[in-house]
Amino acid sequence: MYLSTLLIYLLAVAFARGQVRNVTIDDAMGDEDLGVLPQYGGMPAWRARNSGDTCSVCSMHPAANRMVDRTW
């Protein structure tokens, strides 16, 4: 019984495939692979910011030319 369980486990490990992948999904441009934009719930004031926005209540104003696709 122990030997057959070990054999099944070793076969499963031999055929299992996995890959570590880090994906960054932008809130304004979405997922590059799937073309899907994320949907946020909760606070209704949340929205993507880009270089054309002016925000009088924002505490940070990053340099748009240093951002990916000029969004933050």
C-alpha positions in Angstrom: 0.0 0.0 0.0 2.8 2.5 0.9 4.7 1.7 -2.2 1.7 2.2 -4.5 1.0 5.6 -2.8 4.6 6.6 -3.2 4.5 5.6 -6.9 1.4 7.6 -7.5 2.8 10.6 -5.8 6.1 10.4 -7.8 4.2 10.2 -11.0 2.0 13.1 -10.2 5.1 15.2 -9.3 6.8 14.2 -12.5 3.9 15.3 -14.7 3.0 18.5 -12.7 4.1 21.7 -14.3 4.2 25.1 -12.8 5.7 28.4 -13.4 6.2 31.5 -11.2 5.0 34.6 -13.0 4.7 38.2 -11.7 2.1 40.2 -13.5 1.4 43.9 -12.9 -2.1 45.0 -14.0 -2.6 48.7 -14.5 -5.9 50.1 -13.3 -6.3 52.4 -16.4 -4.8 50.2 -19.1 -5.9 46.8 -17.7 -4.4 43.4 -18.3 -2.1 43.3 -21.3 -2.6 39.5 -21.9 -6.4 39.4 -21.6 -7.3 43.0 -22.3 -9.6 43.2 -19.2 -9.9 46.2 -17.0 -10.0 45.6 -13.2 -13.3 46.5 -11.5 -13.1 48.0 -8.1 -15.8 48.0 -5.4 -16.3 50.0 -2.3 -15.2 53.6 -2.2 -17.0 55.4 -5.1 -14.4 58.1 -5.3 -11.7 55.7 -6.6 -10.7 56.2 -10.2 -7.6 55.9 -12.3 -5.4 58.9 -12.6 -3.5 60.0 -15.7 -1.4 63.0 -16.7 -4.5 64.9 -17.9 -6.3 64.8 -14.5 -6.0 67.6 -12.0 -6.8 66.6 -8.5 -7.2 69.3 -5.9 -7.5 66.9 -3.0 -4.7 64.5 -4.0 -1.7 64.5 -1.7 0.7 63.1 -4.3 1.4 64.4 -7.8 4.0 62.1 -9.4 5.8 63.0 -12.6 3.7 61.5 -15.4 6.7 61.1 -17.7 8.1 58.6 -15.3 5.0 56.4 -15.2 4.0 53.5 -17.4 1.6 54.8 -20.1 1.5 58.1 -18.1 -1.0 56.7 -15.6 -0.8 56.3 -11.8 
